[in-house]
Each structure stands twice: as structure tokens, then as C-alpha cells.
Amino acid sequence: MKAIIVSKYGKSDVIKVVERDIPEIGESDVLIRIMASSVSPVDIAFRTGKPFVSRLFTGFNKPKYEIPGDIIAGIVEKKGTEVTQFDIGDRVFGHAGLSFGAQGQYIALNVKEAIVKMPDEMSFEMAAAFAYSAMTAMAFLEEHYEITSDTKVLINGASGAIGTFAIQFAKQKGAHVTAVCSGGNAELVMSIGADAVIDYAKEDFTTMDQSFDFIFDAVGKSNFGKSKQVLKRGGIYLSTVPAFSLMLRTALKMKSQNKTGKFVATGLKKPEQKREDLKKLANMFLDKQLSAVIDREYTMDEIIEAHDHVEHGHKRGNIILKMV
């Protein structure tokens, strides 16, 4: 099989596409042929080892596992003798977990990992987007603040993969949503529910006269110190990026002026929790409550271009990696 490998930290040229043996399966495993995955800032951190605290998950001196990728959308091709949850031919989506390995054409996973059946109506590309960014946005917006119709939410990085889903989740709860993105993406974020748009090139949201109940930084490009100036008393600031100061605040449950800043790692949820989230997302897809914004699709041979686009470009929504 073809597999993407990253054996050392560095620029995008450290990425290689190589041939590897198809993995063997155990009695409680399934062999999944991966049809689609995603390329996200998580993958950039896996490859660069930056921010440095991300190495707590990826390895200090070099990546612990050569094949990156956590997001899976594919087909069960073999199953172990003890597997009853899945049949050969089932279309599944979910997460490889902290051992990564999703950016190869095949992966062997224990059925206790976070994988569930896909709706027949869902494409592999859509499933990859839901498994990564919809699941992340849902965890942040549903588990850490009780959003109501009176809540004023600000989403930084609103036109990205996580941000576009975050807008939809917040609007479902009736919140007033202010989206921070480039002016060129204003029409996009308004089309999926944003009530107001701040062009970050023209205005710094941390110096505005407005205030917000809930600030969600979906790209990790702001900080709690400045953001708390526009956070209401009792409000909360959440970030997807593991800055040391936020990790310390989270561990110690520290508050500043009765305002809370947190880093939340959805990838550290238990597999059974992730499975329930994936099932909920599948139902929301079927009920047409959520839609994924897909910017571009890349093949495995285009993986360096995909990384460069995510790292240096201004992507709109999800970047999908096609494994066929």
C-alpha cells in the first residue's frame, strides 16, 4: 500500500510517500481501506513539532509514529474472528486515535477505537470533514458553555474547517454570532449563519467596544490576555491550540476577573465518547442540520502541496486528502 510518512520534524519537504505492507489484523481488529482523510493544523503540528507543547502528543525528538493522520473514512475489507460490530463492506468513519496512521491506504484498528458506520448518503469526503472539524466544533460549543438565544458568541478563524461548523452549531442554539475572518470570506460565513463579520485585516476584535459571552478561537491566533478585554464577566475563552499558559490555566482552573480561558483537546476524549459524538453528527447530517465547507481535495502524491496550503494559505473550510 501507499503511505505518507514523516520520520523527522521539519518543513513540508520531510514528507515522503512510500510503499508499506498492508497491516495484519488481530481477532478484535478490522482492516479498513481508507478512501479519504483530512489535512489540518493538527497534521502541521505532527510534521513540525510546533507549538512545542504539541510534542507531548506526537513525540519529543521525532514523531512517535511514522504515518500521520487521525481522520478515517473508508471501507471494512477484513475483520477479526471476534468482531461482531462490523461486516466486510461496511462504510465507516472516525478516528485512528493517538497512534495516528490514517494517512495510509489501509489501517488495522481495534473495534474499541472511535469508528462507526457512515450514513449511505454521506460521501467519504464529507465524512472526513465531519469526523475532524464538525466533531471538534461540537465538543467546544456544546460541552464548555451553555449557549442560549441570549448568548453573544465570537468565533475567530470563522471561515476555516472548525469555524464554519462552529457558526452552524452556535446558530442552532439561537446565539448571536460574530465571525472573525478575512473580508473575502465574509459572504461565505454570512451564508451559513453569521450575524456580523469582522475583517481581521482591518480591525482587531480585542480592542472593540463590544463584549461577548463566549469567544472561540478555532485557529489559535489570538490569546486570552488580550481577548479577555472583550469578554463579559463570567464569560469563557476557548482555544484549539495548546499554548502553555492556557494549558496551565486549564489544569489549575484559573480565572481572571471571573473570566475563564481554556485549552481543550478533543482528541483526548475516550473512544466511547467519540463514537457517541460521531453517531450524533451522522444523524445531524441526515437531518440536514449541518453542512461541510470543503475548500480543496488533494491526492496522496500532492500531500506536500496540501501541507503548504494549510500552513501558509488562507483556506476556506476543510482540506480533504483522497487516498485512492
C-alpha positions, 0 to 999 in steps of 0.5 A, a space after each residue: 500500500 501507499 503511505 505518507 510518512 514523516 520520520 523527522 520534524 521539519 518543513 513540508 519537504 520531510 514528507 515522503 510517500 512510500 510503499 508499506 505492507 498492508 497491516 495484519 489484523 488481530 481477532 478484535 481488529 478490522 482492516 479498513 481501506 481508507 478512501 479519504 482523510 483530512 489535512 489540518 493544523 493538527 497534521 502541521 503540528 505532527 510534521 513540525 513539532 510546533 507549538 512545542 507543547 504539541 510534542 507531548 502528543 506526537 513525540 519529543 525528538 521525532 514523531 512517535 509514529 511514522 504515518 500521520 493522520 487521525 481522520 478515517 473514512 473508508 471501507 471494512 475489507 477484513 475483520 477479526 474472528 471476534 468482531 461482531 460490530 462490523 461486516 466486510 463492506 461496511 462504510 465507516 468513519 472516525 478516528 485512528 486515535 493517538 497512534 495516528 496512521 490514517 494517512 495510509 491506504 489501509 489501517 488495522 484498528 481495534 473495534 474499541 477505537 472511535 469508528 462507526 458506520 457512515 450514513 449511505 448518503 454521506 460521501 467519504 469526503 464529507 465524512 472526513 470533514 465531519 469526523 475532524 472539524 464538525 466533531 471538534 466544533 461540537 465538543 467546544 460549543 456544546 460541552 464548555 458553555 451553555 449557549 442560549 438565544 441570549 448568548 453573544 458568541 465570537 468565533 475567530 478563524 470563522 471561515 476555516 474547517 472548525 469555524 464554519 461548523 462552529 457558526 452552524 452549531 452556535 446558530 442552532 442554539 439561537 446565539 448571536 454570532 460574530 465571525 472573525 475572518 478575512 473580508 473575502 470570506 465574509 459572504 461565505 460565513 454570512 451564508 451559513 449563519 453569521 450575524 456580523 463579520 469582522 475583517 481581521 485585516 482591518 480591525 482587531 476584535 480585542 480592542 472593540 467596544 463590544 463584549 461577548 459571552 463566549 469567544 472561540 478561537 478555532 485557529 489559535 491566533 489570538 490569546 486570552 490576555 488580550 481577548 479577555 478585554 472583550 469578554 463579559 464577566 463570567 464569560 469563557 475563552 476557548 482555544 484549539 491550540 495548546 499554548 502553555 499558559 492556557 494549558 496551565 490555566 486549564 489544569 489549575 482552573 484559573 480565572 481572571 476577573 471571573 473570566 475563564 480561558 481554556 485549552 481543550 483537546 478533543 482528541 483526548 476524549 475516550 473512544 466511547 465518547 467519540 463514537 457517541 459524538 460521531 453517531 450524533 453528527 451522522 444523524 445531524 447530517 441526515 437531518 440536514 442540520 449541518 453542512 461541510 465547507 470543503 475548500 480543496 481535495 488533494 491526492 496522496 502524491 500532492 500531500 506536500 502541496 496540501 501541507 503548504 496550503 494549510 500552513 501558509 494559505 488562507 483556506 476556506 473550510 476543510 482540506 480533504 486528502 483522497 487516498 485512492 
